[in-house]
Amino acid sequence: MRQGRTYLKKNDQVEVIAGKDKGRVGKILKVMPESEKAVVERVNMIKRHTKPKEMNQQGQIVEKEAPIHVSNLQLICPECTKTGRIGRKILDDGAKVRFCKSCGESIESKS
């Protein structure tokens, strides 16, 4: 299987642009580049039935996030607060950074 390339990273703010959760906004919790999917906070919720693990525990229905394909997500620029395309460029010091194509500002987190 071909290794997928995605410009999304953990803790990025994204908007869902297709599917049942279209228009929802959330933070990326996990990125899986090998399957080109990402888990987004409170998006694509599914229910899982769990069996009791111990004698005194009850079975329950757990709601959790399922992975969503990265083609259905679009990054929200932290500077201009718009969704849009992102690009990559190499700075003079050799560092690779992502930038917003509409405002030209760097997207990399300042942490």
MARPAMI-655894 format. One record per residue: residue number from 1; residue in one letter; x, y, z of N, C-alpha, C, O in turn. Coordinates in Angstrom, 2 decimals, padded with zeros to 5 digits. Last residue first. Layout:
REM MARPAMI-655894
{NUM A {X Y Z} {X Y Z} {X Y Z} {X Y Z}}
...
END
This chain:
REM MARPAMI-655894
{111 S {004.47 026.91 019.64} {004.69 026.33 020.97} {006.10 025.82 021.14} {006.44 025.30 022.20}}
{110 K {002.92 027.97 017.42} {003.96 028.76 018.12} {004.19 028.21 019.52} {004.11 028.96 020.50}}
{109 S {002.46 025.83 014.62} {002.08 026.24 015.97} {003.25 026.95 016.65} {004.41 026.58 016.48}}
{108 E {002.29 026.94 011.24} {002.96 026.17 012.29} {002.65 026.75 013.66} {002.59 027.96 013.85}}
{107 I {001.35 028.52 009.27} {000.36 027.83 010.06} {000.99 027.13 011.26} {000.28 026.76 012.20}}
{106 S {002.21 031.77 008.06} {002.62 030.44 008.47} {001.57 029.84 009.39} {000.97 030.55 010.20}}
{105 E {000.24 033.57 005.60} {000.86 033.43 006.92} {001.21 031.98 007.21} {000.58 031.06 006.68}}
{104 G {-001.17 033.92 003.24} {000.27 033.81 003.16} {000.99 033.62 004.48} {002.22 033.53 004.50}}
{103 C {-003.90 033.94 002.88} {-003.30 035.11 003.57} {-001.78 035.06 003.56} {-001.14 036.07 003.84}}
{102 S {-004.30 031.71 001.15} {-005.12 032.92 000.99} {-004.47 034.12 001.67} {-004.49 035.22 001.12}}
{101 K {-002.64 029.63 001.80} {-002.50 030.19 000.46} {-003.32 031.47 000.28} {-003.06 032.23 -000.65}}
{100 C {-000.78 029.31 004.73} {-002.12 029.50 004.18} {-001.98 030.18 002.83} {-001.29 031.20 002.71}}
{99 F {001.91 026.94 005.04} {001.39 028.30 005.01} {000.01 028.32 004.35} {-000.31 027.46 003.53}}
{98 R {004.29 025.01 006.85} {003.04 025.06 006.10} {002.54 026.50 006.13} {002.73 027.21 007.12}}
{97 V {007.87 024.70 006.48} {006.68 025.23 007.17} {005.48 025.14 006.24} {005.61 025.19 005.02}}
{96 K {011.03 023.42 007.09} {009.83 023.30 006.26} {008.64 023.81 007.07} {008.44 023.39 008.21}}
{95 A {014.15 025.12 007.39} {012.96 024.56 008.05} {011.79 024.53 007.07} {011.57 025.48 006.32}}
{94 G {016.33 026.41 006.30} {016.14 025.00 005.96} {014.92 024.37 006.60} {014.66 023.18 006.38}}
{93 D {016.54 029.11 006.60} {017.31 028.29 007.54} {017.09 026.79 007.33} {017.61 025.98 008.10}}
{92 D {014.76 030.05 004.68} {016.20 030.23 004.45} {017.04 029.35 005.37} {018.12 028.90 004.99}}
{91 L {012.12 027.52 004.37} {012.67 028.82 004.75} {014.17 028.87 004.50} {014.79 027.86 004.16}}
{90 I {010.11 026.00 002.07} {011.33 025.83 002.85} {011.91 027.21 003.11} {012.16 027.98 002.18}}
{89 K {006.57 025.42 002.21} {007.75 026.08 001.67} {008.92 025.86 002.61} {008.74 025.59 003.80}}
{88 R {003.38 024.26 001.26} {004.60 024.06 002.05} {005.72 024.83 001.38} {005.82 024.88 000.15}}
{87 G {-000.07 025.30 001.64} {001.11 024.93 000.88} {002.27 024.71 001.82} {002.17 024.94 003.02}}
{86 I {-003.60 024.85 001.71} {-002.33 025.13 002.38} {-001.19 024.65 001.51} {-001.34 023.70 000.74}}
{85 R {-006.81 026.32 001.13} {-005.71 025.44 000.76} {-004.46 025.83 001.53} {-004.29 026.98 001.93}}
{84 G {-009.13 026.95 003.83} {-008.52 027.16 002.52} {-007.41 026.18 002.28} {-007.10 025.33 003.11}}
{83 T {-011.20 028.68 006.06} {-010.72 027.40 005.54} {-010.15 027.68 004.17} {-010.63 028.55 003.44}}
{82 K {-010.10 031.40 008.14} {-010.83 030.89 006.99} {-010.33 029.49 006.68} {-009.19 029.14 007.00}}
{81 T {-008.62 032.88 010.03} {-009.79 032.10 010.47} {-010.69 031.66 009.31} {-011.90 031.56 009.47}}
{80 C {-006.17 034.01 009.60} {-007.32 034.66 008.94} {-008.64 033.97 009.26} {-009.69 034.42 008.81}}
{79 E {-004.63 032.41 011.50} {-004.45 033.85 011.34} {-005.70 034.52 010.76} {-006.23 035.47 011.33}}
{78 P {-005.23 029.69 011.44} {-005.35 030.39 012.72} {-005.23 031.91 012.59} {-005.67 032.63 013.48}}
{77 C {-007.22 028.24 008.94} {-006.03 029.05 009.20} {-006.20 029.79 010.53} {-007.21 030.45 010.73}}
{76 I {-008.36 025.02 009.04} {-008.76 026.40 009.30} {-007.50 027.17 009.68} {-006.80 026.80 010.62}}
{75 L {-008.27 022.44 006.56} {-007.64 023.15 007.66} {-008.18 024.57 007.79} {-008.44 025.24 006.79}}
{74 Q {-010.77 020.13 005.87} {-010.03 021.29 005.39} {-009.55 022.09 006.59} {-010.31 022.37 007.51}}
{73 L {-011.65 016.77 004.98} {-011.30 017.77 005.99} {-010.56 018.92 005.33} {-009.83 018.73 004.36}}
{72 N {-011.90 014.75 003.22} {-013.15 015.36 003.67} {-012.91 016.44 004.72} {-013.86 016.97 005.29}}
{71 S {-009.42 013.72 002.92} {-009.94 014.49 001.79} {-011.26 015.18 002.15} {-011.69 016.09 001.45}}
{70 V {-008.99 012.15 005.15} {-008.45 013.51 005.17} {-008.93 014.35 003.99} {-008.86 015.58 004.04}}
{69 H {-011.79 010.31 006.43} {-010.76 010.47 005.40} {-010.31 011.93 005.33} {-011.13 012.84 005.43}}
{68 I {-011.99 009.63 009.91} {-012.62 010.22 008.72} {-011.49 010.48 007.71} {-010.38 010.84 008.10}}
{67 P {-012.46 007.28 012.61} {-011.61 008.01 011.65} {-012.41 008.50 010.45} {-013.37 007.86 010.03}}
{66 A {-014.87 008.02 015.17} {-014.32 007.11 014.18} {-013.44 007.92 013.23} {-013.67 009.12 013.06}}
{65 E {-015.29 008.59 018.64} {-015.01 009.12 017.31} {-014.43 008.03 016.42} {-013.61 007.23 016.86}}
{64 K {-017.94 006.94 020.55} {-016.57 007.42 020.32} {-016.41 007.89 018.89} {-017.25 007.64 018.03}}
{63 E {-019.98 005.75 023.09} {-019.94 006.57 021.89} {-018.53 007.12 021.73} {-017.97 007.69 022.67}}
{62 V {-020.89 002.58 024.27} {-019.91 003.66 024.34} {-019.93 004.41 023.01} {-019.90 003.81 021.94}}
{61 I {-023.14 000.91 026.18} {-022.95 001.42 024.82} {-022.06 002.64 024.92} {-022.41 003.63 025.57}}
{60 Q {-022.30 -001.90 028.35} {-022.76 -000.55 028.06} {-022.55 -000.22 026.58} {-021.89 -000.95 025.84}}
{59 G {-022.59 -004.27 031.02} {-022.30 -003.95 029.65} {-022.86 -002.57 029.34} {-023.80 -002.12 029.99}}
{58 Q {-021.40 -003.78 034.39} {-022.47 -003.93 033.42} {-021.94 -003.66 032.01} {-020.97 -002.93 031.82}}
{57 Q {-019.55 -005.65 036.85} {-019.63 -004.56 035.89} {-020.75 -004.84 034.90} {-021.03 -006.00 034.58}}
{56 N {-019.07 -007.81 038.46} {-019.96 -006.77 039.00} {-020.12 -005.59 038.03} {-020.79 -004.61 038.38}}
{55 M {-017.31 -009.43 036.94} {-018.61 -009.95 037.35} {-019.57 -008.84 037.76} {-020.76 -008.91 037.46}}
{54 E {-015.80 -007.55 034.19} {-015.77 -008.20 035.50} {-017.19 -008.63 035.87} {-018.15 -008.25 035.20}}
{53 K {-016.48 -006.60 031.70} {-015.17 -007.25 031.84} {-015.07 -008.00 033.16} {-014.33 -008.98 033.26}}
{52 P {-019.39 -006.69 029.67} {-018.80 -006.47 031.00} {-017.49 -007.25 031.13} {-017.41 -008.41 030.73}}
{51 K {-018.97 -005.49 026.29} {-019.38 -006.51 027.24} {-018.79 -006.19 028.61} {-017.78 -005.49 028.69}}
{50 T {-020.15 -002.68 024.45} {-019.07 -003.36 025.17} {-019.64 -004.36 026.15} {-020.68 -004.11 026.77}}
{49 H {-020.90 -001.35 021.35} {-021.46 -002.10 022.48} {-020.32 -002.86 023.14} {-019.61 -003.61 022.47}}
{48 R {-020.41 001.85 020.14} {-019.82 000.53 020.29} {-020.42 -000.14 021.52} {-020.44 000.45 022.60}}
{47 K {-021.32 004.28 017.79} {-021.64 003.62 019.05} {-021.05 002.22 019.04} {-021.17 001.50 018.05}}
{46 I {-019.59 007.20 016.53} {-020.17 005.88 016.36} {-020.45 005.29 017.74} {-019.89 005.74 018.74}}
{45 M {-019.17 010.41 015.04} {-019.39 009.61 016.25} {-020.07 008.29 015.90} {-021.00 008.25 015.10}}
{44 N {-017.97 012.42 013.41} {-018.10 011.03 012.96} {-018.24 010.09 014.15} {-017.52 009.09 014.26}}
{43 V {-016.56 014.47 015.95} {-016.99 014.34 014.55} {-016.98 012.86 014.19} {-016.09 012.12 014.62}}
{42 R {-015.30 015.01 018.41} {-016.75 015.12 018.31} {-017.29 015.12 016.87} {-018.34 015.69 016.59}}
{41 E {-012.15 015.49 016.93} {-012.92 015.61 018.17} {-014.40 015.87 017.88} {-014.73 016.85 017.21}}
{40 V {-011.16 013.19 014.46} {-011.46 014.58 014.80} {-012.41 014.58 016.00} {-013.35 013.79 016.08}}
{39 V {-008.70 011.24 013.16} {-009.76 011.23 014.15} {-009.93 012.67 014.61} {-008.99 013.29 015.10}}
{38 A {-008.01 010.57 009.69} {-007.75 011.33 010.92} {-008.95 011.19 011.84} {-010.08 011.05 011.38}}
{37 K {-006.32 008.78 007.02} {-007.48 009.12 007.83} {-007.04 009.90 009.07} {-005.87 009.88 009.45}}
{36 E {-004.56 007.31 005.37} {-005.02 008.64 004.97} {-006.29 009.04 005.71} {-007.22 009.57 005.10}}
{35 S {-003.31 005.10 006.30} {-004.65 004.89 005.76} {-005.31 006.20 005.30} {-006.47 006.20 004.89}}
{34 E {-000.89 006.26 007.04} {-000.86 005.03 006.24} {-002.23 004.72 005.63} {-002.30 004.14 004.55}}
{33 P {-001.45 008.47 008.70} {-001.06 008.70 007.31} {-001.07 007.44 006.45} {-001.26 007.54 005.23}}
{32 M {-003.60 009.25 010.93} {-003.11 007.95 010.47} {-002.71 008.07 009.00} {-003.54 007.80 008.13}}
{31 V {-003.72 011.38 013.70} {-003.58 011.29 012.24} {-002.98 009.94 011.91} {-002.00 009.52 012.51}}
{30 K {-005.88 012.51 016.28} {-004.92 011.51 015.82} {-004.90 011.51 014.29} {-005.95 011.63 013.66}}
{29 L {-007.39 014.76 016.80} {-006.86 014.02 017.93} {-005.75 013.06 017.51} {-004.81 012.81 018.26}}
{28 I {-008.04 017.94 015.57} {-007.55 016.60 015.23} {-006.92 015.96 016.45} {-006.03 016.54 017.08}}
{27 K {-011.00 019.63 016.51} {-009.55 019.53 016.61} {-009.14 018.10 016.29} {-009.82 017.15 016.68}}
{26 G {-013.70 020.87 014.39} {-013.11 020.17 015.52} {-011.60 020.13 015.44} {-011.00 020.54 014.44}}
{25 V {-016.85 021.65 012.98} {-015.46 022.06 013.21} {-014.95 021.31 014.43} {-015.68 021.13 015.40}}
{24 R {-019.17 020.81 010.38} {-018.73 020.71 011.77} {-017.25 021.05 011.86} {-016.48 020.78 010.93}}
{23 G {-019.70 020.74 007.67} {-019.83 022.01 008.36} {-019.38 021.99 009.80} {-019.21 023.05 010.41}}
{22 K {-020.89 017.42 007.61} {-020.44 018.58 006.83} {-020.72 019.87 007.60} {-021.83 020.08 008.10}}
{21 D {-021.34 014.88 008.58} {-020.95 015.92 009.54} {-020.47 017.19 008.84} {-019.71 017.96 009.43}}
{20 K {-021.78 013.23 006.39} {-022.89 013.49 007.30} {-022.60 014.61 008.30} {-023.53 015.22 008.81}}
{19 G {-019.82 014.78 003.68} {-020.32 013.69 004.51} {-021.40 014.14 005.47} {-021.89 015.27 005.40}}
{18 A {-017.35 017.40 003.66} {-018.21 016.43 002.97} {-018.67 015.37 003.96} {-017.99 015.09 004.95}}
{17 I {-015.80 019.03 005.21} {-016.36 019.63 003.99} {-017.24 018.66 003.21} {-017.82 019.05 002.19}}
{16 V {-015.14 019.90 008.49} {-015.55 018.80 007.63} {-016.26 019.39 006.41} {-017.20 020.17 006.56}}
{15 E {-012.30 021.77 009.46} {-013.73 021.76 009.19} {-014.02 020.60 008.25} {-013.25 020.33 007.33}}
{14 V {-009.84 021.86 012.14} {-010.30 021.54 010.79} {-011.82 021.63 010.70} {-012.53 021.58 011.70}}
{13 Q {-006.95 022.70 013.80} {-008.39 022.97 013.77} {-008.85 022.76 012.34} {-008.34 023.39 011.42}}
{12 D {-004.48 020.37 014.93} {-004.94 021.34 013.93} {-006.45 021.50 014.05} {-007.16 020.54 014.36}}
{11 N {-003.71 018.31 016.65} {-004.10 019.59 017.25} {-004.44 020.68 016.23} {-004.67 021.82 016.63}}
{10 K {-001.64 016.69 014.21} {-002.38 016.63 015.46} {-002.55 018.04 016.02} {-001.66 018.88 015.89}}
{9 K {-001.93 017.88 010.81} {-001.18 017.40 011.97} {-002.09 017.37 013.18} {-003.17 017.95 013.18}}
{8 L {-002.11 017.65 007.24} {-002.75 017.85 008.53} {-001.91 017.25 009.65} {-001.25 016.22 009.45}}
{7 Y {-001.22 017.04 004.81} {-000.67 018.25 005.38} {-001.28 018.55 006.74} {-001.01 019.60 007.33}}
{6 T {-000.26 013.75 003.88} {-001.28 014.68 004.34} {-000.59 015.88 004.97} {000.47 015.77 005.58}}
{5 R {000.22 011.04 001.84} {000.79 012.30 002.29} {-000.35 013.21 002.70} {-001.30 013.41 001.94}}
{4 G {000.47 007.46 002.29} {-000.28 008.68 001.98} {000.43 009.92 002.51} {001.16 009.86 003.50}}
{3 Q {002.20 004.89 000.78} {002.20 005.78 001.93} {001.51 007.08 001.55} {001.92 007.75 000.60}}
{2 R {000.46 002.23 -000.78} {001.22 003.46 -000.92} {001.09 004.32 000.34} {000.00 004.46 000.89}}
{1 M {000.84 -001.19 000.00} {000.00 000.00 000.00} {000.88 001.25 000.00} {001.90 001.31 000.69}}
END
